[in-house]
Structure formats: C-alpha cells, structure tokens
Amino acid sequence: MVSIGSKTLVSRSSMGEHDYEPLKQGKTKRRKHKKGGSTHAFDSNSFTSPPQLSRVRKQLDPETTQYFSEISNLFESDGVELEDRSLICANALEETKGKEFEIATDYILSHTLETILQGCDVHHLCDFLHTSANHFPYIAMDRSGSHVAETSIKSLAVHLQDDDDVVRPLVEEALTMICKVIAANSVDVMCNCYGSHVLRTLLCLCRGVPLDKSGYYLSKSTTVLADRLNSKEFSSKKYDATNFQPGFPNLLKSLVSDMLKHAKKCIKILQVDQFSSLVFQTVLRVLAGDDEELLHVIPILLGCKDKNNAEDNFIGTRVVAELKNLLKESKFSHLMEVVLEVSPEALFNELFTKVFRNSLFELSSHQHGNFVVQALISYASNQDLMELIWEELGPNLEGLFKMGRSGVVASLVAASERLHINEHKCCQVLAEAVCPVDESPKWIVPRLLFLDSCFTSEDKSNWSWQSGSKMHVMGSLILQTVFRFRSECIQPYIISITSMEATHVLEAVVDARGSHVIEAFLCSGASGKQKRRLVTKLQGHFGEVALTSSGAFTIEKCFTASNLSLREAIVSEMLAVRSDLSKAKQGSYLLRKLDIDGYAANPDHWRSKQASKESTYKDFYTMFGSSDTKLTENDAFLADTSNNKSNKKTVKEMRKEIDQSLGSGAPFLSTQNFKKNPKKEKHKSKKNAQVSGDDVNSNRKKKRSNKEKVESGFDIAAKKTLKKRRRDDDLSEASLKKVKAPNAE
C-alpha cells in the first residue's frame, strides 16, 4: 500500500470513494503532428494504397476511465515521491492487461499511459510490451496510440543508458517480439502516417541512435543545400557514429530483411508513397557505413529484382527508364537523395553512368528532379566524375538561372571549390551568366544578390539595384562559396563588390543574406587594401550596423580586415552607441572583442596594444604561414591569411594566446625576434629568470612557456625537413644504383 498524504492508492479494485477531482478534458494537451507525417489521405489518383489493418475499438468501462483520471490528477499535483510514483505506475500497468489497445488509443487516457510508461521501471515496461505485442501494430497506427508506442520505445532507450547487465537482455527480448509483429505487418505500418513514425523510431533504437540525434533520422531529407555547400566532407559519408549506444545490429538487420521481403511485393507503390518513403530513408541512414548491407537493400528499393551483384552490376537495365521517370516524382526524389548520400562508391558510380549521365540538364529543369541532381553533384567524390557533370551542366548555367534552378548552379560552384576542379572556368562562366563580357564587371555581385529580379527582367542591361527588396538566398550562398576560391580566380567578383556604392554596401550589410556575403569577402583571399576599400564605405554607419541582428559579426570582420587608423574609426563610432550595444544580443561580445572600454579609458594604450598585436600576428605568420601567400606592408594579418587552410588551427590557437597575453598587459611574442636561435633565447630566458625576483619569475615563466611553443614548432619543422632530406638522399642513391646496374653488367 502506498500512502500519499491522507490518501492511499494501490490498485483500482481497492479504491472506494474518489477523493480527487475527475480529469477535465479541457486540461489535456493537444497532440502535435508527427514530423514528416500528416492526417490527410493518400492521393488515390496516383496509386492504389495497400489495404490497411483495422480493428474495432471496444468501449472502456467507467471504472477504468475514472481510475486513470485519478492517477493523472495525482501526477499533475506533483505531490508524489519518486518511490511511490514507480509503484503507482507498476500497479497502473497491471490494470491495463487485456485493455492495452483500448487505453492506448483513448485520446485522453493515452496521455496518462505515456506518463506511466515514462515513470515505470524496465521490468514493468518490458512486461507491458510483452502483453501488448499482438496489438502493437494497431496501437502504432492510431492517432493517440502512436504516441504511446513511441514513448514506450524511447523509454527503452533511456533504460539502456543505465548500462546494467540485467537491463539489456530484458530490452532485447521485448524488442525482438515487437520487431517480429511489426515486420509481419510492415507494409501497413509504414504506409500509415502514424505508424511510419513509430517504425522509424524503432529502427533508430535498434541502431543505437541517441535520442538527441534522432531528429536527423526521423525527418525528411535533412541534408539541406546550405549544408551541402559547406566545403567540409559530409558526416553521412564518413559515417560518424560517435556517442552512439551499442544498439542491436542483428535485430536491426533481421527487421530490415523482413520488411523488404514484404515490400518487394508492392515496391512500385511504396516508392511513391509519402510515409513509406520516409521509412526507407531512415532504413538507409541507420545502415550508413555498412556497404555490404546497403548493396543488398538499395537495389531492392530502386525496384531491381535481378541479382547481378556478383558481377558488380547492381542496377538492371530494365529499370533504368523507370528510375528516370521516378526521379521526377516528389516522394521518390527524396528517397533518391538519401540513396545518393549513403551509396557505396561502386553503386554511386553505376547510378551516375546508367541513370544520370546525358540526362542531367533534363532532370535539372524539373521541379523535383533538380533536387536529385543537386544531391548527385554534392556527393560526387572525385574529379573525374565531376568533370563529366561539368561537361553537361557547365555551359548551361545561364539557362539554369532562367529556369529558376539556381540550386543546381550553387551545387556546381560548391563542388568545383571542394574538389578543386575547373575553379577558374567555373568562376568565369558564372560571371558571364549574370554579366556578359561586354558589360562592366561591377554588376556581377549585385545581380547575384538579386538573382530573381535580374533574370525576370526583359533586358539585363537595364537592370538596376533593387532598393528595399530582400536579397536572394541562393544568390547569397553562391557568392559565399565564390569567395572561398583562390583570389586569382575571383578577381571580377572582387572588382564588383569593391565598386558597389556606399548606400548599396550599407543595404547589403543590414540584410541578413547580404551581410553573409560581405563577411565572406572580408574572409576571402582578397588583399587587405581591397578589403579596406569596402570597409571605408561603411564609415559613419558602424554604430548603426552593430545594432542590427547580425551586425556584430560583420563589424568584427571589418575590424579584423582594417589597419590601425580604420580600426580606431570603428571603435570610436562604437563608443557612441556603447549603452545600446550593451543591451543587444551580441553587443557584449563586440564590446569585449574590440576592447571599447579600454579605448574609452586610454586611447593611447589601446593603440599601442593593437599595434603590438598586429606586429605579432605578422611575425608569426611570416614563420608559420602558408608559403603561397605573402604579406605586404599595407596588409593586416588577418585580412590576408583568413583564407589560409593549411595552418588554420595553429593560427587560431596562437591568435587566442596573443590576445589573452596582450589583453593582460604582459609583453608577448611581438617584443621578441623570431629569427634568433631558439636555444640561445631559451638560455637567455633562464639567465634572466635567475636574477629576477618572484614576481618577475612568474611573468617570465609565462614568456618562456609561449617561447617553448614556438620552439617546438621549430623542432617539428626541423625534424620534418631532416626526414625529407634523408628520404630524398635514399631515393637518389637507389636511383643511382638502378642507373649503374646495366653498366655494371
């Protein structure tokens, strides 16, 4: 018996008079629709849906309804201790036996059952799944029951985090039974808008996907274009499963295998069904990295029945024409995007050769097919393949813009930058697509910023800046990618952006999309002089820009790209809006970064620190920077080196140390000669340390630790050079022996 205050609650049968207020329907929370699902019916004109499982729901007796209402009120009062709560949940689950389906599918009582499943221990949870296993598919396909089914699966995942030897066998046994009944009815479940979500959650649990990462696996095609345009390698390709739980790999493969056995019979219907497509996408994502399994699963999902895998022939010629038509269908196009995302290289290349080659422009012009082409370009992993894609699409950039397929162009530009192929040609053709050769290059950037209005106008030569209009998302992304190219490839774009009128630069900076373009240019390989030419056009408006939503980031980039006099101009304008800036979202960060309070207190000291910092940056980069990028006397350190990728981490760490040291008033590397012998400098520091007092010793220890970091850089570089020389000597000797050998004979 559990006592709570003056009331007792053991089970429904022991309850006499009800001391609690009945559960009011008005207090129940409304259900949220599943991600990727909706309540609308399937389109009967496009295909015939397979017959759905159905079951008549019995009426619950009033006593059971009242009992669960009392439990709900008790939990809402927050007057239940943890131990009592667990016992109440256990007793309540006992009362559900024989009525699991009716309670789980009741719109009101299902909420209470969810709370109970979250609060019970693993033994009672698994017991509930055992007793309700035969009803689980019906529960999963119900509007209210799907939430109960999903909660039970997520609760199992929570218990698995306990890393208890007793818990895992219990969970595996319960999951095995649930997977068995779900697999037997998988076609019905995956075609149901509610069951689809439950099945995807079950797949994630079997794979060991943490709850906080399940959003990627449960949603639609989440690898959006903005992510694809990033120059980094895609995590899905690398198959990053860090922090995953062990999962149940054998159970997962068994579930997928049984699902596909049933799916083969009606695969043509399932390919174009909204909810089964989402299930198949999750199947592919949870199998990412398991090439052997993917080479078996993907051909089935594409409708291939012939097993030609032994000859590395995965796609039968019979289905090629069907696939080309399916790529223009909305639901299947989403599935194909994920297929391209996870496909092993051999299958990816075969898909390109048989399905996509010589059809890229046709597919790119289609409202759904163009997204598949974007995925194909984004996941292309070698230059040879990209060369073939460029041959088909490269000469048609202007046509793609006119059709509104700027996403395909953006993917092409990003892939050229990522794979370092046709970089100069890509930038040139892109510039000519928006601004013919006989026009001034100053219009390149403005026309990309207002891409739609540019190509909807009858005569581009009469096009003018669209003041007050929102800038184009895709045009902004394309420009951000362009400014990651080497400086020699993007000279027309640099000329264009630095030729913009001051009013247009200000409009671009206060626009969320335009500000990203300005920031990308300030981080590009353009010279410091060219960057400062743009920054000076914002003079008199730095305070205004800083108070906008994204202005703090732009001002930081402007400050970094500026010389000392221009930096002081920026800070002096910031000083005028310091009070308003301190209340802004990113204002406090900007105040610290630019040391505005320090400038207000002592401008001379602030100038000294900035000059020392810039000198240190230049000295450090002279030694450790990339050999293909040289500083000029007029270039600020970060203005010319922010595009350097080879020493990005080292520069970032050193910059942080320099900032901290100079911010504390302690002298740093700027006061030392980098070209001196490191060993002599070390001995000198030791001699000075012996003479100094305790306070001086502590300061010089800081200096020495920073020096040793630099010296370690020398040592590493020296070792690499020595190894290289030895390797070259060995190769030379070997070559000489080969040359001399015939003569000796």
Disulfide bonds with the S-S distance in Angstrom:
none
